[in-house]
């Protein structure tokens, strides 16, 4: 039983991570949200390496809005395609697939990633 929102999210995150795994050819797109920003990275779980990353802080955004999240997704996709990654496994990290998380995923799809 979850006592607060964060512990509920962590329980869901653990459940999701049991089911998905990132490889070199198809890395895991991991998302983290805070009150002021959104962060995304491509992770190869077999080697334990981060292949590409992007955040709203790089864009100079002060707030976490849907348009900023979409830009972060497009920036991540641009870096992934430059590294030779075409398809990924999406890891929402226990967050609902709604709002900023959905905007980031849509931006990554527009940038050329398949998932």
N, CA and C atoms as an extended XYZ file, in Angstrom:
345
Properties=species:S:1:pos:R:3:atomname:S:1:resname:S:1:resid:I:1 pbc="F F F"
N         0.842       -1.179        0.000 N   UNK     1
C         0.000        0.000        0.000 CA  UNK     1
C         0.889        1.245        0.000 C   UNK     1
N         0.558        2.190       -0.847 N   UNK     2
C         1.349        3.405       -0.953 CA  UNK     2
C         0.895        4.422        0.083 C   UNK     2
N         1.858        5.034        0.732 N   UNK     3
C         1.532        6.030        1.745 CA  UNK     3
C         1.570        7.438        1.187 C   UNK     3
N         2.323        7.649        0.131 N   UNK     4
C         2.315        8.937       -0.534 CA  UNK     4
C         2.577        8.744       -2.024 C   UNK     4
N         2.529        9.828       -2.757 N   UNK     5
C         2.626        9.751       -4.207 CA  UNK     5
C         3.982        9.214       -4.666 C   UNK     5
N         5.055        9.620       -4.000 N   UNK     6
C         6.383        9.200       -4.433 CA  UNK     6
C         6.622        7.710       -4.192 C   UNK     6
N         6.190        7.192       -3.059 N   UNK     7
C         6.395        5.763       -2.800 CA  UNK     7
C         5.550        4.918       -3.753 C   UNK     7
N         4.386        5.412       -4.121 N   UNK     8
C         3.558        4.722       -5.109 CA  UNK     8
C         4.267        4.681       -6.456 C   UNK     8
N         4.855        5.809       -6.855 N   UNK     9
C         5.571        5.888       -8.127 CA  UNK     9
C         6.768        4.941       -8.131 C   UNK     9
N         7.498        4.874       -7.028 N   UNK    10
C         8.657        3.994       -6.955 CA  UNK    10
C         8.257        2.527       -7.025 C   UNK    10
N         7.125        2.173       -6.433 N   UNK    11
C         6.629        0.793       -6.502 CA  UNK    11
C         6.270        0.443       -7.943 C   UNK    11
N         5.597        1.351       -8.639 N   UNK    12
C         5.233        1.138      -10.039 CA  UNK    12
C         6.492        1.075      -10.908 C   UNK    12
N         7.476        1.929      -10.607 N   UNK    13
C         8.730        1.958      -11.358 CA  UNK    13
C         9.447        0.610      -11.265 C   UNK    13
N         9.488        0.035      -10.065 N   UNK    14
C        10.127       -1.265       -9.879 CA  UNK    14
C         9.426       -2.339      -10.700 C   UNK    14
N         8.112       -2.280      -10.750 N   UNK    15
C         7.339       -3.243      -11.513 CA  UNK    15
C         7.628       -3.116      -13.012 C   UNK    15
N         7.733       -1.892      -13.494 N   UNK    16
C         8.016       -1.650      -14.908 CA  UNK    16
C         9.423       -2.136      -15.256 C   UNK    16
N        10.398       -1.860      -14.384 N   UNK    17
C        11.793       -2.216      -14.668 CA  UNK    17
C        12.019       -3.730      -14.675 C   UNK    17
N        11.144       -4.485      -13.997 N   UNK    18
C        11.246       -5.940      -14.063 CA  UNK    18
C        10.896       -6.448      -15.457 C   UNK    18
N        10.070       -5.711      -16.174 N   UNK    19
C         9.550       -6.162      -17.462 CA  UNK    19
C        10.342       -5.676      -18.663 C   UNK    19
N        11.005       -4.506      -18.552 N   UNK    20
C        11.719       -3.956      -19.705 CA  UNK    20
C        13.210       -3.890      -19.428 C   UNK    20
N        13.992       -3.937      -20.511 N   UNK    21
C        15.436       -3.930      -20.403 CA  UNK    21
C        15.996       -3.283      -21.658 C   UNK    21
N        16.998       -2.443      -21.511 N   UNK    22
C        17.599       -1.781      -22.653 CA  UNK    22
C        18.848       -2.509      -23.124 C   UNK    22
N        19.017       -2.591      -24.421 N   UNK    23
C        20.208       -3.199      -25.011 CA  UNK    23
C        20.925       -2.153      -25.849 C   UNK    23
N        22.040       -2.553      -26.437 N   UNK    24
C        22.808       -1.625      -27.259 CA  UNK    24
C        22.041       -1.241      -28.516 C   UNK    24
N        21.354       -2.209      -29.129 N   UNK    25
C        20.608       -1.928      -30.361 CA  UNK    25
C        19.258       -1.272      -30.070 C   UNK    25
N        18.687       -1.557      -28.898 N   UNK    26
C        17.399       -0.963      -28.524 CA  UNK    26
C        17.449       -0.515      -27.058 C   UNK    26
N        18.008        0.680      -26.805 N   UNK    27
C        18.178        1.141      -25.428 CA  UNK    27
C        16.857        1.567      -24.781 C   UNK    27
N        16.924        1.760      -23.479 N   UNK    28
C        15.765        2.178      -22.693 CA  UNK    28
C        15.762        3.697      -22.589 C   UNK    28
N        14.638        4.315      -22.952 N   UNK    29
C        14.477        5.759      -22.825 CA  UNK    29
C        13.859        6.010      -21.451 C   UNK    29
N        14.665        6.477      -20.518 N   UNK    30
C        14.237        6.681      -19.142 CA  UNK    30
C        13.897        8.150      -18.911 C   UNK    30
N        12.790        8.403      -18.212 N   UNK    31
C        12.298        9.761      -17.969 CA  UNK    31
C        12.314       10.047      -16.477 C   UNK    31
N        12.728       11.264      -16.104 N   UNK    32
C        12.618       11.726      -14.724 CA  UNK    32
C        12.046       13.135      -14.735 C   UNK    32
N        11.076       13.368      -13.867 N   UNK    33
C        10.453       14.682      -13.746 CA  UNK    33
C        10.745       15.239      -12.364 C   UNK    33
N        10.984       16.535      -12.300 N   UNK    34
C        11.031       17.235      -11.018 CA  UNK    34
C        10.049       18.394      -11.115 C   UNK    34
N         9.980       19.184      -10.079 N   UNK    35
C         9.062       20.323      -10.116 CA  UNK    35
C         9.500       21.379      -11.122 C   UNK    35
N        10.796       21.441      -11.396 N   UNK    36
C        11.304       22.496      -12.262 CA  UNK    36
C        11.839       22.014      -13.598 C   UNK    36
N        11.956       20.722      -13.816 N   UNK    37
C        12.535       20.261      -15.065 CA  UNK    37
C        12.142       18.843      -15.411 C   UNK    37
N        12.528       18.447      -16.621 N   UNK    38
C        12.314       17.078      -17.079 CA  UNK    38
C        13.616       16.601      -17.714 C   UNK    38
N        13.964       15.362      -17.449 N   UNK    39
C        15.228       14.791      -17.887 CA  UNK    39
C        14.937       13.466      -18.589 C   UNK    39
N        15.692       13.169      -19.639 N   UNK    40
C        15.527       11.917      -20.364 CA  UNK    40
C        16.902       11.419      -20.778 C   UNK    40
N        17.065       10.095      -20.744 N   UNK    41
C        18.323        9.517      -21.176 CA  UNK    41
C        18.097        8.156      -21.806 C   UNK    41
N        18.999        7.788      -22.702 N   UNK    42
C        18.988        6.471      -23.320 CA  UNK    42
C        20.031        5.618      -22.623 C   UNK    42
N        19.590        4.478      -22.078 N   UNK    43
C        20.458        3.648      -21.251 CA  UNK    43
C        20.592        2.253      -21.862 C   UNK    43
N        21.835        1.788      -21.961 N   UNK    44
C        22.121        0.397      -22.313 CA  UNK    44
C        22.304       -0.345      -20.995 C   UNK    44
N        21.306       -1.123      -20.589 N   UNK    45
C        21.336       -1.793      -19.296 CA  UNK    45
C        22.338       -2.941      -19.243 C   UNK    45
N        22.681       -3.525      -20.375 N   UNK    46
C        23.633       -4.629      -20.379 CA  UNK    46
C        25.033       -4.156      -20.008 C   UNK    46
N        25.428       -2.992      -20.517 N   UNK    47
C        26.744       -2.433      -20.212 CA  UNK    47
C        26.696       -1.417      -19.078 C   UNK    47
N        25.511       -0.882      -18.800 N   UNK    48
C        25.392        0.143      -17.771 CA  UNK    48
C        25.873        1.508      -18.238 C   UNK    48
N        25.685        1.795      -19.533 N   UNK    49
C        26.142        3.057      -20.104 CA  UNK    49
C        24.964        3.915      -20.541 C   UNK    49
N        25.141        5.219      -20.441 N   UNK    50
C        24.184        6.169      -20.988 CA  UNK    50
C        24.643        6.548      -22.383 C   UNK    50
N        23.782        6.335      -23.378 N   UNK    51
C        24.144        6.590      -24.767 CA  UNK    51
C        23.886        8.038      -25.181 C   UNK    51
N        22.813        8.630      -24.657 N   UNK    52
C        22.484       10.021      -24.962 CA  UNK    52
C        21.582       10.543      -23.859 C   UNK    52
N        21.601       11.851      -23.660 N   UNK    53
C        20.741       12.442      -22.638 CA  UNK    53
C        20.347       13.849      -23.059 C   UNK    53
N        19.238       14.311      -22.492 N   UNK    54
C        18.765       15.672      -22.736 CA  UNK    54
C        17.942       16.102      -21.533 C   UNK    54
N        17.937       17.402      -21.278 N   UNK    55
C        17.155       17.916      -20.157 CA  UNK    55
C        16.640       19.315      -20.471 C   UNK    55
N        15.661       19.726      -19.697 N   UNK    56
C        15.110       21.061      -19.877 CA  UNK    56
C        16.094       22.124      -19.395 C   UNK    56
N        17.023       21.759      -18.531 N   UNK    57
C        18.026       22.711      -18.037 CA  UNK    57
C        18.982       23.120      -19.158 C   UNK    57
N        19.263       22.200      -20.071 N   UNK    58
C        20.124       22.523      -21.213 CA  UNK    58
C        19.482       23.562      -22.120 C   UNK    58
N        18.173       23.506      -22.202 N   UNK    59
C        17.447       24.442      -23.064 CA  UNK    59
C        17.275       25.804      -22.402 C   UNK    59
N        17.621       25.898      -21.126 N   UNK    60
C        17.499       27.167      -20.408 CA  UNK    60
C        16.096       27.460      -19.932 C   UNK    60
N        15.256       26.428      -19.851 N   UNK    61
C        13.874       26.630      -19.430 CA  UNK    61
C        13.799       26.755      -17.909 C   UNK    61
N        12.970       27.663      -17.442 N   UNK    62
C        12.813       27.847      -16.003 CA  UNK    62
C        11.657       27.024      -15.451 C   UNK    62
N        10.683       26.730      -16.295 N   UNK    63
C         9.514       25.961      -15.872 CA  UNK    63
C         9.409       24.688      -16.700 C   UNK    63
N         8.631       23.761      -16.182 N   UNK    64
C         8.431       22.486      -16.848 CA  UNK    64
C         7.075       22.522      -17.547 C   UNK    64
N         7.082       22.863      -18.829 N   UNK    65
C         5.843       22.941      -19.593 CA  UNK    65
C         5.826       21.866      -20.671 C   UNK    65
N         4.677       21.664      -21.264 N   UNK    66
C         4.530       20.646      -22.296 CA  UNK    66
C         5.381       20.976      -23.521 C   UNK    66
N         5.466       22.244      -23.890 N   UNK    67
C         6.275       22.608      -25.058 CA  UNK    67
C         7.762       22.365      -24.803 C   UNK    67
N         8.216       22.614      -23.588 N   UNK    68
C         9.615       22.353      -23.237 CA  UNK    68
C         9.881       20.846      -23.256 C   UNK    68
N         8.937       20.059      -22.737 N   UNK    69
C         9.094       18.608      -22.723 CA  UNK    69
C         9.192       18.060      -24.140 C   UNK    69
N         8.419       18.611      -25.050 N   UNK    70
C         8.470       18.174      -26.447 CA  UNK    70
C         9.826       18.504      -27.063 C   UNK    70
N        10.369       19.677      -26.735 N   UNK    71
C        11.691       20.060      -27.234 CA  UNK    71
C        12.778       19.132      -26.694 C   UNK    71
N        12.655       18.740      -25.432 N   UNK    72
C        13.619       17.819      -24.829 CA  UNK    72
C        13.575       16.481      -25.570 C   UNK    72
N        12.377       15.991      -25.884 N   UNK    73
C        12.242       14.746      -26.631 CA  UNK    73
C        12.867       14.835      -28.012 C   UNK    73
N        12.676       15.965      -28.678 N   UNK    74
C        13.260       16.142      -30.012 CA  UNK    74
C        14.789       16.222      -29.941 C   UNK    74
N        15.297       16.894      -28.906 N   UNK    75
C        16.744       17.010      -28.723 CA  UNK    75
C        17.362       15.637      -28.449 C   UNK    75
N        16.693       14.842      -27.619 N   UNK    76
C        17.181       13.499      -27.317 CA  UNK    76
C        17.175       12.632      -28.573 C   UNK    76
N        16.120       12.727      -29.367 N   UNK    77
C        16.028       11.947      -30.604 CA  UNK    77
C        17.126       12.348      -31.581 C   UNK    77
N        17.405       13.619      -31.648 N   UNK    78
C        18.472       14.113      -32.537 CA  UNK    78
C        19.820       13.511      -32.128 C   UNK    78
N        20.108       13.490      -30.836 N   UNK    79
C        21.368       12.924      -30.350 CA  UNK    79
C        21.400       11.408      -30.524 C   UNK    79
N        20.256       10.758      -30.365 N   UNK    80
C        20.192        9.302      -30.521 CA  UNK    80
C        20.438        8.900      -31.966 C   UNK    80
N        19.819        9.603      -32.895 N   UNK    81
C        19.997        9.303      -34.314 CA  UNK    81
C        21.454        9.543      -34.707 C   UNK    81
N        22.092       10.565      -34.123 N   UNK    82
C        23.509       10.827      -34.403 CA  UNK    82
C        24.378        9.680      -33.889 C   UNK    82
N        23.941        8.995      -32.818 N   UNK    83
C        24.683        7.850      -32.280 CA  UNK    83
C        24.300        6.537      -32.957 C   UNK    83
N        23.379        6.564      -33.903 N   UNK    84
C        22.999        5.363      -34.637 CA  UNK    84
C        21.895        4.554      -33.986 C   UNK    84
N        21.094        5.174      -33.130 N   UNK    85
C        19.983        4.482      -32.471 CA  UNK    85
C        18.696        4.852      -33.193 C   UNK    85
N        17.918        3.832      -33.610 N   UNK    86
C        16.674        4.092      -34.334 CA  UNK    86
C        15.443        3.742      -33.516 C   UNK    86
N        15.526        2.692      -32.690 N   UNK    87
C        14.358        2.305      -31.899 CA  UNK    87
C        14.747        2.158      -30.434 C   UNK    87
N        13.794        2.447      -29.551 N   UNK    88
C        14.031        2.423      -28.109 CA  UNK    88
C        12.876        1.736      -27.400 C   UNK    88
N        13.082        1.455      -26.117 N   UNK    89
C        12.026        0.962      -25.235 CA  UNK    89
C        11.709        2.111      -24.290 C   UNK    89
N        10.455        2.517      -24.197 N   UNK    90
C        10.080        3.682      -23.388 CA  UNK    90
C         9.843        3.270      -21.944 C   UNK    90
N        10.544        3.927      -21.016 N   UNK    91
C        10.408        3.694      -19.584 CA  UNK    91
C         9.867        4.966      -18.951 C   UNK    91
N         8.603        4.954      -18.581 N   UNK    92
C         7.981        6.151      -18.018 CA  UNK    92
C         8.283        6.321      -16.536 C   UNK    92
N         8.989        5.398      -15.938 N   UNK    93
C         9.468        5.485      -14.548 CA  UNK    93
C         8.357        5.678      -13.529 C   UNK    93
N         7.222        5.076      -13.771 N   UNK    94
C         6.133        5.150      -12.806 CA  UNK    94
C         5.240        6.364      -12.952 C   UNK    94
N         5.595        7.296      -13.829 N   UNK    95
C         4.747        8.465      -14.065 CA  UNK    95
C         3.612        8.069      -15.000 C   UNK    95
N         2.494        8.751      -14.883 N   UNK    96
C         1.394        8.515      -15.801 CA  UNK    96
C         1.778        8.975      -17.204 C   UNK    96
N         1.348        8.235      -18.210 N   UNK    97
C         1.615        8.616      -19.596 CA  UNK    97
C         0.619        9.702      -19.983 C   UNK    97
N         0.915       10.915      -19.526 N   UNK    98
C         0.005       12.030      -19.687 CA  UNK    98
C         0.818       13.308      -19.512 C   UNK    98
N         0.425       14.371      -20.167 N   UNK    99
C         1.060       15.668      -19.954 CA  UNK    99
C         2.491       15.705      -20.452 C   UNK    99
N         3.419       16.024      -19.538 N   UNK   100
C         4.826       16.204      -19.911 CA  UNK   100
C         5.478       14.917      -20.399 C   UNK   100
N         5.136       13.786      -19.803 N   UNK   101
C         5.727       12.510      -20.228 CA  UNK   101
C         5.270       12.174      -21.646 C   UNK   101
N         3.998       12.382      -21.921 N   UNK   102
C         3.477       12.129      -23.265 CA  UNK   102
C         4.081       13.099      -24.277 C   UNK   102
N         4.259       14.364      -23.890 N   UNK   103
C         4.847       15.353      -24.795 CA  UNK   103
C         6.291       14.998      -25.128 C   UNK   103
N         7.044       14.519      -24.135 N   UNK   104
C         8.414       14.097      -24.377 CA  UNK   104
C         8.444       12.919      -25.350 C   UNK   104
N         7.558       11.955      -25.154 N   UNK   105
C         7.492       10.797      -26.051 CA  UNK   105
C         7.112       11.224      -27.467 C   UNK   105
N         6.151       12.128      -27.594 N   UNK   106
C         5.750       12.611      -28.920 CA  UNK   106
C         6.896       13.343      -29.612 C   UNK   106
N         7.642       14.146      -28.838 N   UNK   107
C         8.794       14.846      -29.400 CA  UNK   107
C         9.869       13.885      -29.870 C   UNK   107
N        10.091       12.816      -29.104 N   UNK   108
C        11.088       11.813      -29.497 CA  UNK   108
C        10.649       11.090      -30.768 C   UNK   108
N         9.353       10.817      -30.884 N   UNK   109
C         8.845       10.173      -32.103 CA  UNK   109
C         9.001       11.095      -33.310 C   UNK   109
N         8.697       12.374      -33.117 N   UNK   110
C         8.848       13.332      -34.212 CA  UNK   110
C        10.311       13.473      -34.636 C   UNK   110
N        11.217       13.315      -33.664 N   UNK   111
C        12.641       13.407      -33.945 CA  UNK   111
C        13.208       12.201      -34.674 C   UNK   111
N        12.444       11.098      -34.751 N   UNK   112
C        12.893        9.958      -35.522 CA  UNK   112
C        13.049        8.666      -34.747 C   UNK   112
N        12.745        8.648      -33.451 N   UNK   113
C        12.841        7.405      -32.683 CA  UNK   113
C        11.560        6.589      -32.845 C   UNK   113
N        11.709        5.277      -32.847 N   UNK   114
C        10.545        4.383      -32.970 CA  UNK   114
C        10.363        3.623      -31.674 C   UNK   114
N         9.137        3.698      -31.125 N   UNK   115
C         8.737        2.888      -29.971 CA  UNK   115
C         7.251        2.854      -29.864 C   UNK   115
